[in-house]
Amino acid sequence: MENNKNEIDLLELLIKIYLSLKRYWLVLLISVLAGIVFTIVKNIYFDKSYNSSMSVSVKPENDYMYALTFQKFSNRYEKNPAEIVTGIINQANKLIKSDNISLLAKKMNLSKSDLIGLKSISSEYNFETGEAPGSIIQIQANSSDSKIFKKLGNGILYLINNNSFVKEKTSEDSLMLVRIIKKIDIKLSELDSLQSKFLKDGKITDLIIFKDNSFFGESVKLTSLKEKINKDLKNLKEVELVDNFYIPKTKYASIKMPLLLNSIMFLFLGIIIIVFIEFNKKAKSFEQNQKN
């Protein structure tokens, strides 16, 4: 009899719960709808994250001493200019993390609105020992707004090439190249004078085109070197664009699982609200009986 009574009590309890939930079906419906709306809004406005990357070419650390001495050195490449670039990018990322977007925008020659949504930037490169350190650097950026990548690449190039250290280095390189060109012109003039003198003296054998250390051979080497240095002088940017940021397409991640979980969570909150309402009614009824 006791077991039968327990079964009846349990059945009555379940019926009461069912009737309470049925009575407050609107609360449950609103709770589920709230969970759905919350999931959709969160997915649209808060879960966006776009990644893109750009490639830049870093100029090797040229040692032009060979142009003055006409000798090659075995250890020409001692510095890695890629480290300078990555250092600049790291400093820029610190400005982002410290929420100093205004200063970063100024350094990039952009407006603050052009960088709204930028979360982080980073860089990486591969450097093989024994090779010239001028290399390709990959710069990655993460943003909550895909539109930012339209101007970000040019901003980063401006940031690097107008860095005070880089500008000073470029100025020094420019001055060195101008001096080297002047020395080459002087050397070419001396060779031309000597060639004219030898021609006048009739020593034509020293002017054979294929002879080692001939006047003609030295003139060709110097002229070729001058053309190369002139080309370098016209393009002294530390970094050049190889491949700009691409505009990532909007991807909507699957919200099936978040939708289900949030709906259950909000449904559970709705049930708690119903329990509180019912408990509050019972408490008031008990209080009223006590007074009577």
C-alpha positions as a Python dict, from the first residue, in 0.01 Angstrom:
ca = {
    (1, 'M'): (0, 0, 0),
    (2, 'E'): (285, 233, 83),
    (3, 'N'): (443, 186, -265),
    (4, 'N'): (108, 249, -431),
    (5, 'K'): (65, 568, -228),
    (6, 'N'): (411, 687, -332),
    (7, 'E'): (328, 623, -698),
    (8, 'I'): (5, 824, -664),
    (9, 'D'): (193, 1111, -495),
    (10, 'L'): (456, 1112, -772),
    (11, 'L'): (185, 1108, -1037),
    (12, 'E'): (5, 1395, -870),
    (13, 'L'): (333, 1589, -852),
    (14, 'L'): (399, 1537, -1221),
    (15, 'I'): (44, 1644, -1305),
    (16, 'K'): (85, 1959, -1095),
    (17, 'I'): (413, 2039, -1270),
    (18, 'Y'): (252, 1981, -1608),
    (19, 'L'): (-45, 2203, -1523),
    (20, 'S'): (186, 2477, -1395),
    (21, 'L'): (396, 2467, -1711),
    (22, 'K'): (79, 2463, -1921),
    (23, 'R'): (-55, 2762, -1729),
    (24, 'Y'): (267, 2954, -1793),
    (25, 'W'): (324, 2842, -2151),
    (26, 'L'): (369, 3203, -2257),
    (27, 'V'): (664, 3244, -2020),
    (28, 'L'): (826, 2933, -2166),
    (29, 'L'): (766, 3053, -2521),
    (30, 'I'): (912, 3395, -2446),
    (31, 'S'): (1215, 3230, -2282),
    (32, 'V'): (1287, 3012, -2587),
    (33, 'L'): (1237, 3308, -2824),
    (34, 'A'): (1474, 3514, -2608),
    (35, 'G'): (1737, 3240, -2640),
    (36, 'I'): (1696, 3233, -3019),
    (37, 'V'): (1717, 3612, -3050),
    (38, 'F'): (2019, 3623, -2819),
    (39, 'T'): (2203, 3361, -3029),
    (40, 'I'): (2130, 3534, -3360),
    (41, 'V'): (2229, 3880, -3234),
    (42, 'K'): (2547, 3744, -3076),
    (43, 'N'): (2638, 3563, -3397),
    (44, 'I'): (2584, 3874, -3611),
    (45, 'Y'): (2735, 4146, -3394),
    (46, 'F'): (2976, 3985, -3151),
    (47, 'D'): (3126, 3675, -3310),
    (48, 'K'): (3272, 3834, -3624),
    (49, 'S'): (3643, 3782, -3670),
    (50, 'Y'): (3826, 3826, -4000),
    (51, 'N'): (4184, 3722, -4074),
    (52, 'S'): (4392, 3834, -4370),
    (53, 'S'): (4760, 3862, -4457),
    (54, 'M'): (4995, 4063, -4674),
    (55, 'S'): (5348, 3997, -4803),
    (56, 'V'): (5626, 4252, -4814),
    (57, 'S'): (5978, 4236, -4951),
    (58, 'V'): (6253, 4360, -4722),
    (59, 'K'): (6561, 4509, -4884),
    (60, 'P'): (6884, 4322, -4802),
    (61, 'E'): (7147, 4494, -4590),
    (62, 'N'): (7381, 4579, -4878),
    (63, 'D'): (7745, 4636, -4800),
    (64, 'Y'): (7877, 4875, -5064),
    (65, 'M'): (8237, 4859, -4947),
    (66, 'Y'): (8310, 4630, -5242),
    (67, 'A'): (8222, 4921, -5469),
    (68, 'L'): (8506, 5125, -5318),
    (69, 'T'): (8762, 4848, -5287),
    (70, 'F'): (8643, 4631, -5581),
    (71, 'Q'): (8664, 4327, -5356),
    (72, 'K'): (8398, 4097, -5220),
    (73, 'F'): (8378, 4015, -4851),
    (74, 'S'): (8289, 3671, -4719),
    (75, 'N'): (8074, 3797, -4431),
    (76, 'R'): (7877, 4073, -4597),
    (77, 'Y'): (7546, 3996, -4430),
    (78, 'E'): (7574, 4043, -4055),
    (79, 'K'): (7244, 4218, -3989),
    (80, 'N'): (6893, 4105, -4063),
    (81, 'P'): (6668, 4396, -4170),
    (82, 'A'): (6364, 4168, -4133),
    (83, 'E'): (6412, 4196, -3756),
    (84, 'I'): (6371, 4573, -3781),
    (85, 'V'): (6041, 4531, -3963),
    (86, 'T'): (5907, 4269, -3721),
    (87, 'G'): (6007, 4497, -3433),
    (88, 'I'): (5802, 4782, -3584),
    (89, 'I'): (5503, 4550, -3628),
    (90, 'N'): (5534, 4430, -3267),
    (91, 'Q'): (5531, 4791, -3144),
    (92, 'A'): (5220, 4858, -3353),
    (93, 'N'): (5049, 4555, -3200),
    (94, 'K'): (5127, 4688, -2851),
    (95, 'L'): (4949, 5012, -2942),
    (96, 'I'): (4644, 4806, -3046),
    (97, 'K'): (4646, 4605, -2722),
    (98, 'S'): (4675, 4926, -2517),
    (99, 'D'): (4379, 5071, -2710),
    (100, 'N'): (4593, 5352, -2851),
    (101, 'I'): (4441, 5334, -3199),
    (102, 'S'): (4462, 5712, -3249),
    (103, 'L'): (4842, 5713, -3227),
    (104, 'L'): (4872, 5407, -3450),
    (105, 'A'): (4645, 5566, -3711),
    (106, 'K'): (4865, 5877, -3707),
    (107, 'K'): (5178, 5668, -3757),
    (108, 'M'): (5009, 5488, -4050),
    (109, 'N'): (4887, 5816, -4204),
    (110, 'L'): (4528, 5693, -4167),
    (111, 'S'): (4225, 5819, -3980),
    (112, 'K'): (4114, 5652, -3658),
    (113, 'S'): (3796, 5533, -3830),
    (114, 'D'): (4010, 5338, -4080),
    (115, 'L'): (4137, 5117, -3797),
    (116, 'I'): (3815, 5060, -3602),
    (117, 'G'): (3779, 4686, -3546),
    (118, 'L'): (4152, 4605, -3572),
    (119, 'K'): (4229, 4345, -3304),
    (120, 'S'): (4591, 4251, -3372),
    (121, 'I'): (4875, 4244, -3624),
    (122, 'S'): (5176, 4015, -3628),
    (123, 'S'): (5460, 3918, -3862),
    (124, 'E'): (5684, 3624, -3938),
    (125, 'Y'): (5967, 3536, -4176),
    (126, 'N'): (6204, 3253, -4256),
    (127, 'F'): (6577, 3318, -4249),
    (128, 'E'): (6832, 3063, -4362),
    (129, 'T'): (7182, 3094, -4216),
    (130, 'G'): (7439, 3207, -4470),
    (131, 'E'): (7189, 3374, -4702),
    (132, 'A'): (7121, 3742, -4754),
    (133, 'P'): (6867, 3839, -4487),
    (134, 'G'): (6652, 4044, -4721),
    (135, 'S'): (6342, 3829, -4740),
    (136, 'I'): (5967, 3802, -4771),
    (137, 'I'): (5776, 3882, -4453),
    (138, 'Q'): (5418, 3771, -4393),
    (139, 'I'): (5209, 4020, -4195),
    (140, 'Q'): (4883, 3888, -4048),
    (141, 'A'): (4596, 4099, -3918),
    (142, 'N'): (4278, 4016, -3730),
    (143, 'S'): (3975, 4245, -3732),
    (144, 'S'): (3606, 4246, -3653),
    (145, 'D'): (3542, 4446, -3971),
    (146, 'S'): (3653, 4321, -4313),
    (147, 'K'): (3649, 4675, -4460),
    (148, 'I'): (3961, 4762, -4265),
    (149, 'F'): (4181, 4561, -4503),
    (150, 'K'): (4122, 4804, -4792),
    (151, 'K'): (4360, 5063, -4643),
    (152, 'L'): (4554, 4866, -4383),
    (153, 'G'): (4826, 4744, -4624),
    (154, 'N'): (4923, 5096, -4738),
    (155, 'G'): (4911, 5209, -4376),
    (156, 'I'): (5158, 4941, -4268),
    (157, 'L'): (5397, 5025, -4554),
    (158, 'Y'): (5385, 5391, -4453),
    (159, 'L'): (5441, 5295, -4088),
    (160, 'I'): (5756, 5097, -4171),
    (161, 'N'): (5914, 5324, -4431),
    (162, 'N'): (5855, 5637, -4220),
    (163, 'N'): (5986, 5490, -3898),
    (164, 'S'): (6258, 5723, -3763),
    (165, 'F'): (6523, 5449, -3756),
    (166, 'V'): (6438, 5333, -4109),
    (167, 'K'): (6435, 5689, -4245),
    (168, 'E'): (6777, 5759, -4091),
    (169, 'K'): (6912, 5435, -4237),
    (170, 'T'): (6769, 5522, -4580),
    (171, 'S'): (6924, 5868, -4564),
    (172, 'E'): (7265, 5721, -4478),
    (173, 'D'): (7238, 5469, -4763),
    (174, 'S'): (7143, 5745, -5005),
    (175, 'L'): (7442, 5956, -4903),
    (176, 'M'): (7675, 5657, -4935),
    (177, 'L'): (7546, 5567, -5282),
    (178, 'V'): (7587, 5925, -5407),
    (179, 'R'): (7948, 5925, -5286),
    (180, 'I'): (8016, 5589, -5450),
    (181, 'I'): (7876, 5712, -5781),
    (182, 'K'): (8105, 6015, -5764),
    (183, 'K'): (8405, 5791, -5699),
    (184, 'I'): (8306, 5568, -5993),
    (185, 'D'): (8282, 5874, -6219),
    (186, 'I'): (8629, 5980, -6109),
    (187, 'K'): (8765, 5630, -6176),
    (188, 'L'): (8599, 5617, -6519),
    (189, 'S'): (8748, 5956, -6604),
    (190, 'E'): (9094, 5834, -6500),
    (191, 'L'): (9054, 5517, -6709),
    (192, 'D'): (8942, 5724, -7009),
    (193, 'S'): (9248, 5948, -6976),
    (194, 'L'): (9481, 5649, -6946),
    (195, 'Q'): (9317, 5483, -7244),
    (196, 'S'): (9361, 5793, -7452),
    (197, 'K'): (9725, 5813, -7347),
    (198, 'F'): (9791, 5449, -7439),
    (199, 'L'): (9624, 5497, -7774),
    (200, 'K'): (9840, 5800, -7835),
    (201, 'D'): (10153, 5607, -7740),
    (202, 'G'): (10047, 5319, -7967),
    (203, 'K'): (10028, 5051, -7698),
    (204, 'I'): (9716, 4896, -7844),
    (205, 'T'): (9780, 4551, -7696),
    (206, 'D'): (9682, 4676, -7350),
    (207, 'L'): (9336, 4765, -7481),
    (208, 'I'): (9232, 4416, -7600),
    (209, 'I'): (8870, 4365, -7495),
    (210, 'F'): (8914, 4020, -7342),
    (211, 'K'): (9242, 4083, -7171),
    (212, 'D'): (9233, 4070, -6788),
    (213, 'N'): (9248, 4412, -6624),
    (214, 'S'): (9223, 4589, -6960),
    (215, 'F'): (9098, 4946, -6964),
    (216, 'F'): (8787, 4842, -7151),
    (217, 'G'): (8709, 4560, -6907),
    (218, 'E'): (8746, 4788, -6605),
    (219, 'S'): (8527, 5052, -6769),
    (220, 'V'): (8254, 4795, -6835),
    (221, 'K'): (8263, 4675, -6475),
    (222, 'L'): (8246, 5026, -6336),
    (223, 'T'): (7970, 5133, -6573),
    (224, 'S'): (7766, 4825, -6483),
    (225, 'L'): (7822, 4894, -6113),
    (226, 'K'): (7717, 5255, -6157),
    (227, 'E'): (7391, 5151, -6325),
    (228, 'K'): (7316, 4909, -6043),
    (229, 'I'): (7382, 5170, -5775),
    (230, 'N'): (7173, 5430, -5960),
    (231, 'K'): (6887, 5179, -5963),
    (232, 'D'): (6929, 5119, -5590),
    (233, 'L'): (6938, 5495, -5529),
    (234, 'K'): (6602, 5542, -5700),
    (235, 'N'): (6444, 5269, -5488),
    (236, 'L'): (6567, 5298, -5132),
    (237, 'K'): (6245, 5192, -4959),
    (238, 'E'): (6312, 4947, -4679),
    (239, 'V'): (5996, 4755, -4759),
    (240, 'E'): (5797, 4705, -5079),
    (241, 'L'): (5459, 4547, -5128),
    (242, 'V'): (5452, 4197, -5274),
    (243, 'D'): (5091, 4098, -5208),
    (244, 'N'): (4837, 4321, -5033),
    (245, 'F'): (4571, 4216, -4784),
    (246, 'Y'): (4281, 4034, -4944),
    (247, 'I'): (3927, 4119, -4840),
    (248, 'P'): (3794, 3810, -4658),
    (249, 'K'): (3441, 3707, -4743),
    (250, 'T'): (3180, 3706, -4472),
    (251, 'K'): (3141, 3355, -4340),
    (252, 'Y'): (2847, 3264, -4126),
    (253, 'A'): (2946, 2995, -3883),
    (254, 'S'): (2692, 2727, -3805),
    (255, 'I'): (2468, 2839, -3519),
    (256, 'K'): (2275, 2515, -3481),
    (257, 'M'): (2457, 2403, -3168),
    (258, 'P'): (2471, 2749, -3000),
    (259, 'L'): (2102, 2793, -3088),
    (260, 'L'): (2010, 2464, -2922),
    (261, 'L'): (2220, 2526, -2611),
    (262, 'N'): (2100, 2884, -2563),
    (263, 'S'): (1737, 2781, -2616),
    (264, 'I'): (1771, 2512, -2347),
    (265, 'M'): (1947, 2755, -2115),
    (266, 'F'): (1678, 3022, -2155),
    (267, 'L'): (1404, 2756, -2122),
    (268, 'F'): (1560, 2650, -1794),
    (269, 'L'): (1561, 3016, -1681),
    (270, 'G'): (1193, 3032, -1776),
    (271, 'I'): (1120, 2727, -1561),
    (272, 'I'): (1303, 2886, -1269),
    (273, 'I'): (1087, 3196, -1311),
    (274, 'I'): (772, 2980, -1307),
    (275, 'V'): (890, 2798, -993),
    (276, 'F'): (957, 3131, -828),
    (277, 'I'): (608, 3258, -922),
    (278, 'E'): (441, 2942, -785),
    (279, 'F'): (654, 2946, -472),
    (280, 'N'): (571, 3312, -420),
    (281, 'K'): (196, 3233, -446),
    (282, 'K'): (230, 2950, -193),
    (283, 'A'): (426, 3177, 38),
    (284, 'K'): (156, 3447, 22),
    (285, 'S'): (-116, 3187, 80),
    (286, 'F'): (73, 3049, 379),
    (287, 'E'): (125, 3399, 517),
    (288, 'Q'): (-248, 3475, 476),
    (289, 'N'): (-346, 3154, 659),
    (290, 'Q'): (-111, 3240, 942),
    (291, 'K'): (-277, 3576, 987),
    (292, 'N'): (-622, 3418, 989),
}
